[in-house]
Amino acid sequence: METTHLYHGLTFLSYATGIIIILVGVMLTKVLFDLSKLTRNIDDTTTIVKTELEPTLKNVNKSVEIVSGVIIKADEGVKKVKEMVSKTPLKLVGNLSKFTGKAVKGFWTGLSAAIKMFAKK
């Protein structure tokens, strides 16, 4: 009698193992199907992003070129103005104002020293 129970247990175990293997196979097939669907969606998304991004990058490059040109022209204009100012009498006026500032400071220093000297006597 014991061998019959043992055979019944082994038969039940083999049926249960077969059912579990079939369920795992079905689930694995479903996962692989979903994974292939996901990779197709990712491929479509990257294609769309690539087609939309290329014109945008071209526009950004054109904008950068325009801004760079404007900056270069402005820099050249500033250099020209600096050169013109250094060649004109405006430079002398700038130096003259420095000189007059020193002269006025010296005048007031001398005047205050004279007042202090006469105030002591």
Backbone as JSON Lines, residues from 0, in Angstrom:
{"i":0,"aa":"M","n":[0.8,-1.18,0.0],"ca":[0.0,0.0,0.0],"c":[0.86,1.26,0.0]}
{"i":1,"aa":"E","n":[1.99,1.15,0.6],"ca":[2.83,2.32,0.67],"c":[3.35,2.72,-0.7]}
{"i":2,"aa":"T","n":[3.66,1.77,-1.52],"ca":[4.17,2.11,-2.85],"c":[3.11,2.78,-3.68]}
{"i":3,"aa":"T","n":[1.82,2.43,-3.5],"ca":[0.75,3.09,-4.25],"c":[0.65,4.56,-3.83]}
{"i":4,"aa":"H","n":[0.73,4.79,-2.53],"ca":[0.68,6.19,-2.07],"c":[1.89,6.96,-2.61]}
{"i":5,"aa":"L","n":[3.02,6.26,-2.64],"ca":[4.22,6.9,-3.15],"c":[4.07,7.23,-4.63]}
{"i":6,"aa":"Y","n":[3.49,6.31,-5.41],"ca":[3.25,6.55,-6.83],"c":[2.25,7.68,-7.04]}
{"i":7,"aa":"H","n":[1.2,7.71,-6.2],"ca":[0.2,8.79,-6.31],"c":[0.87,10.15,-6.0]}
{"i":8,"aa":"G","n":[1.72,10.18,-4.98],"ca":[2.42,11.42,-4.62],"c":[3.35,11.87,-5.72]}
{"i":9,"aa":"L","n":[4.08,10.91,-6.3],"ca":[5.0,11.26,-7.4],"c":[4.24,11.71,-8.64]}
{"i":10,"aa":"T","n":[3.1,11.1,-8.9],"ca":[2.27,11.5,-10.05],"c":[1.75,12.92,-9.84]}
{"i":11,"aa":"F","n":[1.25,13.2,-8.62],"ca":[0.77,14.54,-8.31],"c":[1.9,15.57,-8.44]}
{"i":12,"aa":"L","n":[3.07,15.21,-7.97],"ca":[4.22,16.11,-8.05],"c":[4.62,16.37,-9.5]}
{"i":13,"aa":"S","n":[4.57,15.36,-10.35],"ca":[4.93,15.55,-11.76],"c":[3.9,16.42,-12.46]}
{"i":14,"aa":"Y","n":[2.58,16.21,-12.12],"ca":[1.53,17.06,-12.72],"c":[1.69,18.52,-12.27]}
{"i":15,"aa":"A","n":[1.94,18.71,-10.99],"ca":[2.11,20.07,-10.45],"c":[3.33,20.74,-11.08]}
{"i":16,"aa":"T","n":[4.43,19.99,-11.23],"ca":[5.62,20.55,-11.86],"c":[5.35,20.93,-13.3]}
{"i":17,"aa":"G","n":[4.62,20.08,-14.03],"ca":[4.27,20.38,-15.42],"c":[3.42,21.65,-15.52]}
{"i":18,"aa":"I","n":[2.44,21.78,-14.61],"ca":[1.58,22.98,-14.62],"c":[2.4,24.23,-14.31]}
{"i":19,"aa":"I","n":[3.3,24.13,-13.32],"ca":[4.13,25.28,-12.97],"c":[5.05,25.66,-14.13]}
{"i":20,"aa":"I","n":[5.63,24.67,-14.81],"ca":[6.49,24.96,-15.96],"c":[5.7,25.63,-17.07]}
{"i":21,"aa":"I","n":[4.48,25.16,-17.31],"ca":[3.63,25.78,-18.34],"c":[3.3,27.22,-17.95]}
{"i":22,"aa":"L","n":[2.94,27.48,-16.67],"ca":[2.64,28.84,-16.21],"c":[3.86,29.77,-16.33]}
{"i":23,"aa":"V","n":[5.02,29.26,-15.95],"ca":[6.24,30.07,-16.06],"c":[6.54,30.36,-17.52]}
{"i":24,"aa":"G","n":[6.35,29.38,-18.4],"ca":[6.56,29.59,-19.83],"c":[5.63,30.65,-20.4]}
{"i":25,"aa":"V","n":[4.33,30.58,-19.99],"ca":[3.36,31.57,-20.46],"c":[3.75,32.97,-19.97]}
{"i":26,"aa":"M","n":[4.13,33.07,-18.69],"ca":[4.52,34.38,-18.15],"c":[5.78,34.9,-18.82]}
{"i":27,"aa":"L","n":[6.75,34.01,-19.07],"ca":[7.97,34.41,-19.75],"c":[7.68,34.88,-21.17]}
{"i":28,"aa":"T","n":[6.77,34.21,-21.86],"ca":[6.37,34.63,-23.2],"c":[5.72,36.01,-23.16]}
{"i":29,"aa":"K","n":[4.86,36.24,-22.17],"ca":[4.2,37.54,-22.02],"c":[5.24,38.63,-21.75]}
{"i":30,"aa":"V","n":[6.23,38.36,-20.89],"ca":[7.27,39.35,-20.59],"c":[8.09,39.65,-21.84]}
{"i":31,"aa":"L","n":[8.45,38.63,-22.6],"ca":[9.22,38.85,-23.82],"c":[8.42,39.64,-24.85]}
{"i":32,"aa":"F","n":[7.13,39.36,-24.96],"ca":[6.26,40.11,-25.87],"c":[6.2,41.58,-25.46]}
{"i":33,"aa":"D","n":[6.01,41.84,-24.16],"ca":[5.96,43.22,-23.67],"c":[7.3,43.92,-23.87]}
{"i":34,"aa":"L","n":[8.38,43.19,-23.69],"ca":[9.7,43.77,-23.87],"c":[9.94,44.15,-25.33]}
{"i":35,"aa":"S","n":[9.51,43.32,-26.26],"ca":[9.68,43.65,-27.68],"c":[8.79,44.83,-28.05]}
{"i":36,"aa":"K","n":[7.6,44.9,-27.47],"ca":[6.71,46.05,-27.71],"c":[7.34,47.34,-27.17]}
{"i":37,"aa":"L","n":[7.96,47.25,-26.0],"ca":[8.62,48.4,-25.4],"c":[9.8,48.87,-26.26]}
{"i":38,"aa":"T","n":[10.6,47.93,-26.76],"ca":[11.74,48.33,-27.6],"c":[11.26,48.98,-28.9]}
{"i":39,"aa":"R","n":[10.16,48.51,-29.47],"ca":[9.61,49.16,-30.67],"c":[9.16,50.58,-30.34]}
{"i":40,"aa":"N","n":[8.5,50.76,-29.2],"ca":[8.05,52.1,-28.8],"c":[9.24,53.04,-28.56]}
{"i":41,"aa":"I","n":[10.28,52.52,-27.92],"ca":[11.47,53.33,-27.69],"c":[12.12,53.72,-29.01]}
{"i":42,"aa":"D","n":[12.18,52.8,-29.95],"ca":[12.75,53.08,-31.26],"c":[11.94,54.17,-31.99]}
{"i":43,"aa":"D","n":[10.62,54.05,-31.93],"ca":[9.77,55.07,-32.55],"c":[9.97,56.43,-31.89]}
{"i":44,"aa":"T","n":[10.07,56.45,-30.57],"ca":[10.26,57.7,-29.84],"c":[11.59,58.34,-30.2]}
{"i":45,"aa":"T","n":[12.65,57.55,-30.26],"ca":[13.96,58.12,-30.62],"c":[13.96,58.65,-32.05]}
{"i":46,"aa":"T","n":[13.26,57.98,-32.94],"ca":[13.17,58.47,-34.32],"c":[12.45,59.81,-34.36]}
{"i":47,"aa":"I","n":[11.35,59.93,-33.62],"ca":[10.59,61.19,-33.58],"c":[11.44,62.3,-32.97]}
{"i":48,"aa":"V","n":[12.11,62.0,-31.88],"ca":[12.95,63.02,-31.23],"c":[14.07,63.45,-32.16]}
{"i":49,"aa":"K","n":[14.66,62.51,-32.87],"ca":[15.75,62.85,-33.79],"c":[15.25,63.76,-34.9]}
{"i":50,"aa":"T","n":[14.1,63.44,-35.48],"ca":[13.59,64.27,-36.58],"c":[13.18,65.66,-36.09]}
{"i":51,"aa":"E","n":[12.71,65.76,-34.86],"ca":[12.31,67.07,-34.31],"c":[13.51,67.86,-33.81]}
{"i":52,"aa":"L","n":[14.54,67.19,-33.36],"ca":[15.68,67.86,-32.75],"c":[16.64,68.44,-33.78]}
{"i":53,"aa":"E","n":[16.78,67.81,-34.93],"ca":[17.72,68.29,-35.94],"c":[17.42,69.71,-36.4]}
{"i":54,"aa":"P","n":[16.17,70.05,-36.78],"ca":[15.91,71.45,-37.18],"c":[16.12,72.44,-36.03]}
{"i":55,"aa":"T","n":[15.78,72.01,-34.83],"ca":[15.96,72.9,-33.68],"c":[17.44,73.19,-33.47]}
{"i":56,"aa":"L","n":[18.28,72.19,-33.57],"ca":[19.72,72.39,-33.42],"c":[20.27,73.28,-34.53]}
{"i":57,"aa":"K","n":[19.75,73.13,-35.75],"ca":[20.19,74.0,-36.84],"c":[19.83,75.45,-36.54]}
{"i":58,"aa":"N","n":[18.62,75.68,-36.01],"ca":[18.21,77.04,-35.65],"c":[19.08,77.6,-34.53]}
{"i":59,"aa":"V","n":[19.4,76.78,-33.55],"ca":[20.25,77.24,-32.45],"c":[21.63,77.6,-32.98]}
{"i":60,"aa":"N","n":[22.17,76.78,-33.89],"ca":[23.48,77.07,-34.47],"c":[23.47,78.39,-35.24]}
{"i":61,"aa":"K","n":[22.4,78.62,-36.01],"ca":[22.28,79.89,-36.74],"c":[22.21,81.06,-35.77]}
{"i":62,"aa":"S","n":[21.45,80.92,-34.71],"ca":[21.33,81.99,-33.72],"c":[22.68,82.27,-33.07]}
{"i":63,"aa":"V","n":[23.41,81.22,-32.74],"ca":[24.73,81.4,-32.12],"c":[25.67,82.11,-33.09]}
{"i":64,"aa":"E","n":[25.61,81.76,-34.37],"ca":[26.45,82.43,-35.36],"c":[26.1,83.91,-35.45]}
{"i":65,"aa":"I","n":[24.81,84.24,-35.45],"ca":[24.38,85.64,-35.54],"c":[24.85,86.41,-34.32]}
{"i":66,"aa":"V","n":[24.64,85.85,-33.14],"ca":[25.05,86.53,-31.91],"c":[26.57,86.68,-31.87]}
{"i":67,"aa":"S","n":[27.28,85.66,-32.31],"ca":[28.73,85.73,-32.33],"c":[29.2,86.84,-33.27]}
{"i":68,"aa":"G","n":[28.56,86.95,-34.44],"ca":[28.9,88.03,-35.37],"c":[28.65,89.4,-34.79]}
{"i":69,"aa":"V","n":[27.53,89.56,-34.09],"ca":[27.21,90.84,-33.46],"c":[28.25,91.17,-32.39]}
{"i":70,"aa":"I","n":[28.64,90.19,-31.61],"ca":[29.63,90.41,-30.55],"c":[30.98,90.8,-31.16]}
{"i":71,"aa":"I","n":[31.37,90.13,-32.23],"ca":[32.65,90.45,-32.88],"c":[32.62,91.87,-33.43]}
{"i":72,"aa":"K","n":[31.5,92.26,-34.09],"ca":[31.39,93.62,-34.63],"c":[31.41,94.65,-33.51]}
{"i":73,"aa":"A","n":[30.73,94.38,-32.41],"ca":[30.72,95.32,-31.28],"c":[32.12,95.45,-30.69]}
{"i":74,"aa":"D","n":[32.84,94.34,-30.6],"ca":[34.21,94.37,-30.07],"c":[35.11,95.2,-30.98]}
{"i":75,"aa":"E","n":[34.95,95.04,-32.3],"ca":[35.73,95.83,-33.24],"c":[35.4,97.32,-33.1]}
{"i":76,"aa":"G","n":[34.13,97.63,-32.91],"ca":[33.72,99.03,-32.73],"c":[34.32,99.62,-31.47]}
{"i":77,"aa":"V","n":[34.35,98.86,-30.39],"ca":[34.94,99.34,-29.14],"c":[36.44,99.59,-29.34]}
{"i":78,"aa":"K","n":[37.11,98.69,-30.04],"ca":[38.55,98.88,-30.3],"c":[38.78,100.15,-31.12]}
{"i":79,"aa":"K","n":[37.94,100.38,-32.13],"ca":[38.09,101.57,-32.96],"c":[37.89,102.83,-32.13]}
{"i":80,"aa":"V","n":[36.89,102.82,-31.25],"ca":[36.63,103.99,-30.41],"c":[37.81,104.23,-29.46]}
{"i":81,"aa":"K","n":[38.36,103.18,-28.89],"ca":[39.52,103.33,-28.01],"c":[40.7,103.91,-28.76]}
{"i":82,"aa":"E","n":[40.93,103.41,-29.97],"ca":[42.04,103.93,-30.77],"c":[41.82,105.39,-31.12]}
{"i":83,"aa":"M","n":[40.59,105.76,-31.48],"ca":[40.29,107.13,-31.84],"c":[40.46,108.06,-30.64]}
{"i":84,"aa":"V","n":[40.01,107.61,-29.48],"ca":[40.15,108.43,-28.27],"c":[41.61,108.6,-27.91]}
{"i":85,"aa":"S","n":[42.41,107.54,-28.11],"ca":[43.82,107.66,-27.77],"c":[44.55,108.6,-28.73]}
{"i":86,"aa":"K","n":[44.05,108.79,-29.95],"ca":[44.7,109.66,-30.93],"c":[44.18,111.1,-30.88]}
{"i":87,"aa":"T","n":[43.06,111.34,-30.25],"ca":[42.46,112.68,-30.23],"c":[42.88,113.44,-28.99]}
{"i":88,"aa":"P","n":[42.59,114.74,-28.97],"ca":[42.92,115.54,-27.79],"c":[42.13,115.15,-26.54]}
{"i":89,"aa":"L","n":[41.14,114.29,-26.69],"ca":[40.38,113.87,-25.51],"c":[41.28,113.18,-24.49]}
{"i":90,"aa":"K","n":[42.31,112.53,-24.99],"ca":[43.25,111.88,-24.08],"c":[43.99,112.94,-23.27]}
{"i":91,"aa":"L","n":[44.34,114.03,-23.94],"ca":[45.02,115.12,-23.23],"c":[44.09,115.74,-22.19]}
{"i":92,"aa":"V","n":[42.8,115.85,-22.52],"ca":[41.84,116.4,-21.56],"c":[41.75,115.5,-20.34]}
{"i":93,"aa":"G","n":[41.78,114.21,-20.56],"ca":[41.76,113.27,-19.44],"c":[42.99,113.43,-18.58]}
{"i":94,"aa":"N","n":[44.15,113.55,-19.22],"ca":[45.39,113.77,-18.46],"c":[45.39,115.13,-17.79]}
{"i":95,"aa":"L","n":[44.8,116.15,-18.45],"ca":[44.73,117.49,-17.89],"c":[43.88,117.5,-16.63]}
{"i":96,"aa":"S","n":[42.79,116.74,-16.67],"ca":[41.94,116.69,-15.47],"c":[42.68,116.02,-14.32]}
{"i":97,"aa":"K","n":[43.51,115.05,-14.59],"ca":[44.31,114.43,-13.54],"c":[45.31,115.45,-12.98]}
{"i":98,"aa":"F","n":[45.93,116.18,-13.9],"ca":[46.92,117.18,-13.47],"c":[46.27,118.29,-12.66]}
{"i":99,"aa":"T","n":[45.12,118.81,-13.13],"ca":[44.45,119.88,-12.4],"c":[43.96,119.4,-11.05]}
{"i":100,"aa":"G","n":[43.55,118.14,-10.98],"ca":[43.13,117.58,-9.7],"c":[44.28,117.58,-8.71]}
{"i":101,"aa":"K","n":[45.47,117.21,-9.17],"ca":[46.64,117.21,-8.31],"c":[47.02,118.64,-7.93]}
{"i":102,"aa":"A","n":[46.91,119.56,-8.9],"ca":[47.26,120.96,-8.62],"c":[46.31,121.57,-7.6]}
{"i":103,"aa":"V","n":[45.03,121.3,-7.72],"ca":[44.05,121.84,-6.78],"c":[44.29,121.26,-5.39]}
{"i":104,"aa":"K","n":[44.59,119.97,-5.35],"ca":[44.87,119.34,-4.07],"c":[46.12,119.97,-3.43]}
{"i":105,"aa":"G","n":[47.14,120.19,-4.23],"ca":[48.36,120.83,-3.74],"c":[48.1,122.26,-3.27]}
{"i":106,"aa":"F","n":[47.27,122.99,-4.02],"ca":[46.93,124.36,-3.64],"c":[46.25,124.39,-2.28]}
{"i":107,"aa":"W","n":[45.26,123.53,-2.09],"ca":[44.53,123.53,-0.82],"c":[45.43,123.05,0.32]}
{"i":108,"aa":"T","n":[46.31,122.11,0.04],"ca":[47.25,121.65,1.07],"c":[48.19,122.79,1.48]}
{"i":109,"aa":"G","n":[48.72,123.51,0.48],"ca":[49.6,124.64,0.77],"c":[48.88,125.76,1.51]}
{"i":110,"aa":"L","n":[47.64,126.05,1.09],"ca":[46.87,127.1,1.73],"c":[46.59,126.76,3.19]}
{"i":111,"aa":"S","n":[46.22,125.5,3.44],"ca":[45.93,125.11,4.83],"c":[47.2,125.12,5.67]}
{"i":112,"aa":"A","n":[48.34,124.75,5.07],"ca":[49.61,124.79,5.81],"c":[49.97,126.24,6.15]}
{"i":113,"aa":"A","n":[49.74,127.18,5.21],"ca":[50.05,128.59,5.47],"c":[49.14,129.14,6.56]}
{"i":114,"aa":"I","n":[47.88,128.76,6.53],"ca":[46.94,129.26,7.55],"c":[47.36,128.72,8.91]}
{"i":115,"aa":"K","n":[47.75,127.48,8.99],"ca":[48.19,126.91,10.25],"c":[49.45,127.6,10.76]}
{"i":116,"aa":"M","n":[50.35,127.92,9.81],"ca":[51.6,128.55,10.22],"c":[51.35,129.95,10.74]}
{"i":117,"aa":"F","n":[50.49,130.7,10.09],"ca":[50.2,132.07,10.57],"c":[49.32,132.04,11.81]}
{"i":118,"aa":"A","n":[48.53,131.01,11.96],"ca":[47.67,130.93,13.14],"c":[48.48,130.66,14.39]}
{"i":119,"aa":"K","n":[49.62,130.0,14.28],"ca":[50.44,129.7,15.44],"c":[51.1,130.96,16.0]}
{"i":120,"aa":"K","n":[51.43,131.92,15.15],"ca":[52.14,133.13,15.6],"c":[51.2,134.13,16.07]}
